[in-house]
Amino acid sequence: MENETSLSEYGDLKPLTTSCSLSIVNIYLKDADSMFLYSVIFLTIHCITFLTAVAGNAVFLLAIWRTPSLHTPSNVLLSCLAFTDLLTGLITQPSVIVELSARIAKDYKTYCIAYLVNYFPCYILSGISFLTLTLISLDRFLALQLHLRYRAIITIPKYLAVEGAFVVLMTTVSIIPFIGTFFLFQIVITCIISPCLCLSVMIYLTIARSIAKHESQIQTETNLSVHLHGNAAEIERKKIKKSSKTMAALFFIFCFCYTPTLVVMVALVVLGNSNVSR
């Protein structure tokens, strides 16, 4: 046939095969030839960030573990996020490097094997990271609203239980293509990303307004309180200003990373496209 290619060119696979993916997703091998530049760029990025992801998150986790005073609910969430990122650096990124290298070398048998090895860690770890980021934003909101009651209500075991639920949820979601269809998987992912992203947007906007209001109040009262508390009010004002800038940066990164994914998923669901090429 016109679209057929000899097996010798693609190893043991036909150019339009889906068997290498166990039918969880259609991999169009003929499209890989037109993605050479993309593969080179992302291979370079992964090779550079691989070591930093592993080393940076390992150092962070070690610092938290060796410092008892840092064993707080908020830091537990950050540690869970760092741990998933560490696993991403140890498992997902190496398999992606192999996958991209094989695609550049047109070794499509290795390409498909690497894709399958990467499938579960990629979706499970990225999903847990996304949900943990949402939980971190909710944690900051609760800390702002609960004040002194925060430590009594929010505990480390509760957050660990929620993280465990995230693991179960994303593991279950990742097997949907095996028991259903990949289109159903896209719908479920969209239903997870959309409310979480909207919730985070509302939370960060609320936090930003609260910080701005608090900062304005402190600025107004600074001249009155400086005689009683020295520079404490001014120091507090600077801390709030710094934290507001940090939250704004985190919010931008959050939207920058996940909004494109949401747009693509929604487009695929609306168009009814259950085929995905990589």
Beta strands, then each sheet from edge to edge (+ up, - down):
end
